[in-house]
Amino acid sequence: MGRLLDITGDVGTYYLGVARTARVSEAVMRQRCNIRGHRSRHCHALHDCIQNERVPLDEHGRDVVLWKHAENTYESHFSSSKTWDQIRVKKDKQICLMCGERDESRDHIFFACPFTFTVWNRLAGRLCGRRINPDWSLTLQFVTRNTLSNMDKILVQMVF
């Protein structure tokens, strides 16, 4: 079923009378799981499920470490990308918070958004003159390959 903490939450081990750091073998006594039931229906059903499972004994083989790769999917190898997918908070694509445009791409956020373009224009406009452009590629090209004086080049790059 997975990790007890994933199923019952942080207080689940307390309700079942199992130490938070206990191993399965430490929760077994006389070939039965030594856990207490609880009044909540969720813990009661979990208790019954645990009691119906075969008790892991040494003669059944050693424990193996499994890594959670997805919901109800465990593998013997570690995957940083699968772990990241498990711990990160996934959010839907958002709209631009500055102007409400649906396209929240890099290009839009930095220069195509009317708000951020106005900020860029006010910061770099005097240095760049009419060469200010809301296109990311053209702006990047200008910042890296312009014919400004050395001091102006440095200032444009710092503003960028």
N, C-alpha and C positions, 0 to 999 in steps of 0.2 A: 504493500500500500504506500510505501514511502517513509520519509522521516516522521517520527512522532510529532516533532515540533511543527512540521508543515501541516499535519492533519489537525492537531488540537490547539495550536498556538502556544504562546510562551508559558501559559499556566497549565497546559495539559499534563505535563509530567507530574506536577504537584497533585492534580486531581486524581491521577492514577496511582499515586504513591511511589513513583519511580524517580530516583535522583536524576537531575537534568543531564549529568555526565555519565550515567550508567550505561553499560553495554547490555546487549540482550541477555548474555549469559548471567549477568548479575541480577536480572529480573526473573530468573527461573529458579524455582525451588521444588525439589522432589518431582521433577519432570512435569511441572505445571508452571505457567507464568504466574508470578507472585505480584499481581497488581490488584488494586481495589477498584470496585465499581464506583460510579458517581451518579448523582441524581439526574444530571442532564441527559436527555435522550441521546445526544451525539456521543457522549462518553460511554453511555451504557451500551450502545450498539458497537462501539469500538472495542469495549471490554469483551463483549460476546465474540466478536470477530477474532480477537487475539487469543481467547481461550480455546477457540475451535482450530487454531493453527497448530501444526506439528511443532513441538518444542525443538529448537536447534540443539543437538547434542554433538559432542566431538566425533562420535562414530558416523554421523551424517556428513562429515567433511568440515573444512575450515570456513570461516566467514570470508567473504570477498568484498572488496571495496568497489562500489559502483558510483559513477558520477551521473548526476541528473542532467540529461540533455534537452528534455522537453517534458511537458506534462505527461506523466506515466511512462516515460522513456528513460531508462538507465543503461549506461554503457560502462565497460571496464576501463576506458581511456578518458583522459581529461581533454576538454576542448574549451579554450578561452572564449571563443565566439559563442558557444552554447551557454557557457556560464554567464557571459555578458547579457545574452538574451533573457536569462532567468532573473537577473537582478536589476536590470534597467527598467525604468518606467517608460512604457511606450505611449506616445501621444499621437493623435491624428495630426495631419499637416495643418498648420495654422495659417491664418491670413496675416498680412503685414499689419502689425499693431500701430504703425505710424499713419498709413493712408487707407487701410482696408482692402487693398488689392489682394486677390487670391494667390497670385504668383509670388511666393516668398523665397525666391532663389537668391543666390549670392549676388548676381547682377542687380536684381531689384533692390535688395536691402542696402547695398552700398551706394548705388548711383541712380538707378531708374526710379526709385521711390521719390516722389516730388519733395517730400520732407528732407530726406537724406541728401538729395541732389542740391537742395537749397543750402544745406549746411556745407557740403563740399564746395559749392560755388562761392560761398562767402569766405571760406577758409583759403581756398586756392585760386580763386578768380583773379585776384590782382597779379599773382605770379604767372598764371597760365594765359590770361587774356581770353580771347575768343576760342581758344583750343579746348575749353571745358566741354566735355561730352558725357552724356549719361550712359554710354556703352562701356561695360567693364573692360573689354579687350582693347578698345581704343584708348581708354584712360590709362590702362596698364602700359600700353605701348608708348604713350606720351611720357609717362613718369620715368620709364627706363631709357627711352631714346629721344631726348629732346635737345634742342639747340640753345637752351638757356645758359646763362653764365653759371660758373661753378657754384657760387653761393645760392643762386636761385634753384639750381638742380637739387642741392642738398635740402633746401627749404621745402620744395615740392615733395621730395621723397619722405621727409619727416611728416609733413601734413598728411600724405597718403597713408 
